[in-house]
Amino acid sequence: MAPAKAMMPDLVYCTDAYDAAEGADAVVIVTEWDAYRALDLARLKRVMAGPVMVDLRNVYQRADVEQAGFAYTAVGR
C-alpha cells in the first residue's frame, strides 16, 4: 500500500473488506478475487450500517446472501 499512498494520499486505505465496509450502507462486489468470494457474511453484516449487497460479478448465490439478512442485487441473473 505504501507506493499507492505515495501516489494517491487523499484516498482512504483499509486493511481488509470488513474494514472497508465498516459503517457502510451498502457494499458493491466488483472483483472476482478470492478474498471477496468467501466473505463471512454474518461478520460483514455486523460491521455495516445497512445490509445491502450489489454483486456485479455474480460471486454469491442469492439465497445465501438473503439468508444472511442482506438485500441482494445481482447483475445478469
trRosetta pair geometry for C-beta under 8 A, 3 or more apart (Angstrom, degrees):
i j d omega theta_ij theta_ji phi_ij phi_ji
1 4 5.4 -64 -158 45 50 112
1 5 5.7 52 148 -26 81 106
1 13 5.5 100 -166 -162 135 145
2 5 5.7 -54 -143 35 30 112
2 6 6.5 34 157 -23 63 103
3 6 5.7 -52 -151 31 33 114
3 7 6.7 20 156 -8 65 107
4 7 6.0 -65 -151 44 33 102
4 8 5.8 -30 171 38 72 105
4 11 7.7 -51 148 55 104 140
4 13 7.4 131 98 -99 119 126
5 8 6.9 -80 -123 67 22 65
5 9 5.9 58 178 -101 66 62
5 11 7.7 -125 -110 58 59 100
5 13 6.3 -45 -82 -38 103 149
6 9 7.2 8 -135 -63 15 92
8 11 4.8 26 136 -5 111 118
14 17 7.9 98 119 -87 133 14
14 19 3.9 168 -170 105 103 110
14 20 4.0 179 59 -66 169 77
15 19 4.6 91 43 -7 80 160
16 19 5.2 101 51 9 63 103
16 20 7.2 -124 105 -3 35 92
16 35 7.7 -133 -150 -179 88 124
17 20 5.6 -57 -149 39 33 112
17 21 6.1 24 156 -15 68 112
17 27 7.8 54 -177 -146 100 144
17 35 6.7 167 -31 145 119 101
17 36 6.3 141 -87 -100 145 78
17 39 5.9 -90 102 -108 153 117
17 44 7.2 -30 126 -104 109 107
18 21 5.8 -58 -141 42 30 107
18 22 6.8 57 152 -52 61 87
18 40 7.9 -2 -75 53 122 101
18 43 6.0 -42 -109 138 131 111
18 44 6.4 -121 -104 -97 80 62
18 47 5.4 108 -171 13 85 163
19 22 5.9 -28 -158 -11 32 117
20 24 7.6 13 135 -33 62 140
20 27 7.9 92 110 -120 101 107
21 24 4.9 -90 -160 26 54 127
21 27 5.2 -23 -111 -79 112 122
21 44 5.8 -4 102 -153 166 82
21 47 5.5 93 99 97 97 115
21 48 5.3 -49 160 -77 103 94
22 47 4.6 -67 -100 171 66 110
22 48 7.4 -126 -122 -81 20 44
23 47 7.4 -56 -21 160 47 74
23 48 7.2 -82 24 -141 5 38
23 49 5.3 31 -166 -37 45 107
24 27 6.1 87 107 -65 145 73
24 48 5.3 -50 66 -132 76 89
24 49 6.3 -163 80 21 21 92
24 50 7.5 -92 121 44 54 77
25 48 7.3 123 -110 -180 11 100
25 49 5.3 -40 -81 76 58 110
25 50 4.0 19 -152 35 65 122
25 52 6.3 9 145 29 68 122
26 48 7.9 79 -76 -161 16 133
26 50 6.4 -26 -54 87 64 107
26 52 3.8 -42 -106 85 91 112
26 53 7.0 174 -162 -81 77 25
26 54 6.3 36 170 -7 122 101
27 44 7.1 -58 -6 -176 154 123
27 48 7.1 -93 -29 -98 103 137
27 52 7.3 163 23 90 58 62
27 53 5.4 -12 65 -113 91 73
27 54 7.3 -164 96 31 46 70
28 53 7.8 155 -91 -163 32 52
28 54 4.5 -15 -112 69 78 106
28 55 8.0 -172 -157 -76 49 25
28 56 6.4 32 178 -13 92 112
29 36 5.8 150 -138 163 101 129
29 53 6.9 24 -15 -174 104 99
29 54 7.1 -165 22 94 70 54
29 55 4.6 5 46 -125 122 63
29 56 6.1 -168 85 30 66 72
29 57 5.6 -98 126 28 102 101
29 59 5.4 -105 153 22 151 129
29 60 7.4 136 1 -4 164 105
30 56 5.2 15 -104 54 60 131
30 57 6.7 122 -155 -31 17 108
31 36 5.7 105 79 29 93 149
31 57 6.5 -48 94 -38 9 155
32 36 7.4 -141 -154 70 13 111
32 37 6.9 35 -173 -66 58 110
32 57 5.0 -159 -68 176 81 146
32 59 6.2 178 -119 -89 66 107
33 36 5.2 74 69 15 84 101
33 37 7.2 -149 99 -17 41 92
34 37 5.3 -56 -143 27 39 118
34 38 6.8 0 174 6 70 108
35 38 7.6 -85 -157 45 20 86
36 39 6.3 -3 -154 -42 46 107
36 59 6.4 -28 121 -173 94 173
37 59 5.3 -129 -110 -169 70 117
39 43 7.7 -134 170 65 80 101
39 44 5.3 39 157 -49 123 136
40 43 3.9 41 101 19 116 117
40 44 6.3 161 86 -19 60 85
41 44 5.3 -51 -142 37 34 116
41 45 6.2 38 158 -22 66 103
41 64 7.2 171 -25 148 159 90
41 65 6.5 -157 -128 -120 144 58
41 68 3.7 -39 132 -147 134 164
41 70 7.0 -97 -166 -21 115 124
42 45 5.9 -53 -149 34 29 111
42 46 6.6 33 151 -24 61 105
42 68 6.2 -125 -65 -149 60 103
43 46 5.6 -53 -152 30 33 115
43 47 6.7 18 158 -11 66 106
44 47 6.4 -67 -154 38 29 100
44 48 6.4 22 156 -20 66 115
44 68 8.0 36 59 152 106 141
45 48 5.9 -65 -145 35 30 110
45 51 4.7 10 -130 -104 94 121
45 68 6.1 -168 -36 152 136 99
45 69 5.5 65 -132 73 156 118
45 70 6.6 -128 -90 -65 108 89
48 51 5.8 122 85 -83 134 56
48 52 8.0 -157 161 27 146 62
51 68 7.8 -153 -170 117 135 87
51 69 5.3 5 128 118 169 89
51 70 4.4 -122 157 -105 100 64
51 71 6.6 125 105 9 76 72
52 70 6.5 141 -108 -165 18 87
52 71 4.8 -18 -112 62 75 102
52 73 7.9 9 -176 5 90 101
53 60 7.2 4 133 43 147 150
53 65 5.6 -105 54 -164 143 136
53 70 4.8 17 3 172 107 145
53 71 7.4 168 27 80 63 52
53 72 5.3 -7 68 -112 98 72
53 73 7.4 -174 98 32 55 64
54 73 4.8 -13 -116 68 74 104
54 74 7.9 166 -164 -83 49 33
54 75 8.0 47 177 -33 87 96
55 58 6.0 105 133 -84 113 28
55 59 5.7 -135 -158 33 116 81
55 60 5.4 -127 -100 35 155 97
55 65 7.5 -135 -35 -56 134 163
55 72 6.8 3 -2 -165 113 93
55 73 7.1 176 24 88 70 50
55 74 4.6 -20 69 -105 105 79
55 75 7.2 -149 94 9 60 77
56 75 5.2 21 -131 12 55 132
58 74 5.5 75 -99 -167 74 121
58 75 7.1 -109 -49 60 89 67
58 76 6.4 -75 -49 70 129 107
58 77 6.2 137 -112 -53 118 112
60 64 5.9 -125 -176 73 97 116
60 65 4.9 79 138 -49 139 117
60 72 7.4 -112 96 -143 125 133
60 74 7.7 -143 68 -86 81 119
61 64 4.5 80 69 5 94 108
61 65 7.1 178 83 -7 48 87
62 65 6.1 -67 -149 41 29 104
62 66 5.9 19 162 -11 70 114
62 72 5.4 166 -137 102 71 144
62 74 6.5 -97 -74 -9 96 130
62 77 7.4 -169 -43 112 121 158
63 66 6.1 -60 -139 44 26 105
63 67 6.0 30 159 -24 64 111
64 67 5.8 -56 -146 35 25 112
64 68 6.6 23 153 -17 60 107
65 68 5.7 -58 -154 35 32 111
65 70 4.7 -59 167 60 88 126
65 72 4.3 102 104 -85 132 139
66 69 7.7 95 -178 -42 34 9
66 70 6.3 -98 -92 66 36 71
66 71 7.8 41 -110 -113 79 25
66 72 5.4 -95 -60 7 82 125
74 77 4.7 21 101 13 124 126
